[in-house]
Amino acid sequence: MENKILYLLAVIAANLTLRSETDLLAEAEAFASENKPVKKKHSEPTAEEAAIIDALYDLYPTKTWRDNKEVSTGKCAKDKTRLLQLIRKRPVAEVEAIIKAYVEEKQGSYLKNFSTFLNNFPDGEAFFKARPQLDQKIYQ
C-alpha cells in the first residue's frame, strides 16, 4: 500500500515537473526509509526494576541435582530480560510467590532450566490451585 502511494505521488510530481518518475520514486523511497521510527527491541530497566530483577533472579538456585550429580540450572543474562518482561506484565508479588513456591516444591529434586521455567511461566491462580498443599499467602 505504501509503495503504491509513493508511486502515485511520483507520477503526479513527474507530471508537474520535468523530472522522470523513477528519479522521484527513488527520492521518495529514500526519504521514507530515512524517516521511519526506529523500534527498540527491549527498553532498559529503571533502577527500581533492576533491583527487583536482581532480587527475583537470586531466588532461583544456580545448581540442581539430577542423577546424583550437581548440574547447572542454566541461569544467564537473557533471563533478566525475561524477568523484566514478566514484572511489566504481572504483579511483582505474584512472580516472586511463584518462583519461591516452585523452588520449595522441587526441593531435593530436579529443577527446570531457568530459561525454560521463565518462558513457560505458570499463571499464578492456576499454579496455586493445582497445588493445594502450597499456601499462597506464605509466599506473599
N, C-alpha and C positions, 0 to 999 in steps of 0.2 A: 504494500500500500504506500509506504513511504517513498519507494523508488518511483512509483507511478506519478506521485505528486511532484517529485523532483524533476521527472522527465517533462511533465506538462508545463512546469514553470520554466524549464529550459527552452521549450518550444515557443512559449509566449515571449520570453525575453529575446530569443533569436529573431522573432518577427518584429519586435520593437527596435532592435539594434541590428547592426550589420554583422554580428558575430555568429559563428556556427553553433548549432545546437549541442554538438559533442563537447566543445570547449566550455560552454556554460554549464552543461550537465556535470562535467568533471569538477568544475569550480564549486558547484552546489554540493556535490557529494563530499568533497574535501572539507567544505565549511561545516556540513552536518556531522561528519565524523570527528572534527576537532571540538565541537561544542556539545558532545554527548556527556552527560554527567557520569563521573566515574563512581561505580558502586564499590563500597568497601566490603570485603568478604566477611570480616569479623571486626567489630569495634573493640577498642581496648577497654578493659575493665577499669572502673573507678577505683580509688584507693580502698574504699569500703568494700566493694565487690572483691577486690584482690585478697583482702584479709579473710573474707568469708570463704572464698575458694580455697585458700591455703588451709583453713581450718577443716573444711569438708574433705579435702584431699588427704589430710593427715588421719582421718577417721578410718580409712581403708588400709589394711596392712600391706606391706611390700612383699611379704613372703607367706606362703601357704604350704600345707603338707599334702602330698599325693604319693601313694605307693611307698610310704615310709621315707620319703625324700622331701627336703625343703626346696620348693620351687618358687619362682618369682610370680607375682600377680600382674606383671607387665605394666606397671604404672609409668606414664610418660607425660610430657608437656601437653600433648593433644588432649589429654584427659581434663586438664584445667580449662581448655577452651570449651569442652563439652559441659563441664560443670557450670561455666558462665552461662551457656545457653539454658541449662536447666534452671538456674536460680532466677533467670529473667522470665521464665515461663511459669514457674511454680513457687510457692512459698518456701523460704529457706528452711523453716522448721520442718516441713514435710520431707524435703530432700535429706536433711540431717537425720530425721527419725527413721527413714527407710534404710539409709546406709548403716546406721547403728544396729537396727534390728536384723538386717541381713547378716552382718558380721557376727553378731551374737548367735543367731540361729545356726550358722555354719561353723561355729567354734569347734575346732578339733577335726573338721572335715574340709574337703576341698572347696576353696573359694573360686569363683569365676575370675577370668582375666578382668581387670578393672575397666578396660575399654569396652569389653563385651557387656559388662554389667551396666555401664552408663548408656550404651547405645540401645539397650533393651530395658531401660529403667522402668520399674513397675509403677503402676498407678497406686497412689497412696491408699485409697479406700479399699481397692481390691486386694492389695498386698496384705493389709491387716485383717481383712475379712477372711481370707484364705488361711490365716494363721491365728486362730483364736487364742492360742497359748501365749501370744505376744500381746502385751498390753500397750497400746499406742501411747497412752498418757505417760508411761515411764520414759519414752523416748523424746518427749517434747519438753 
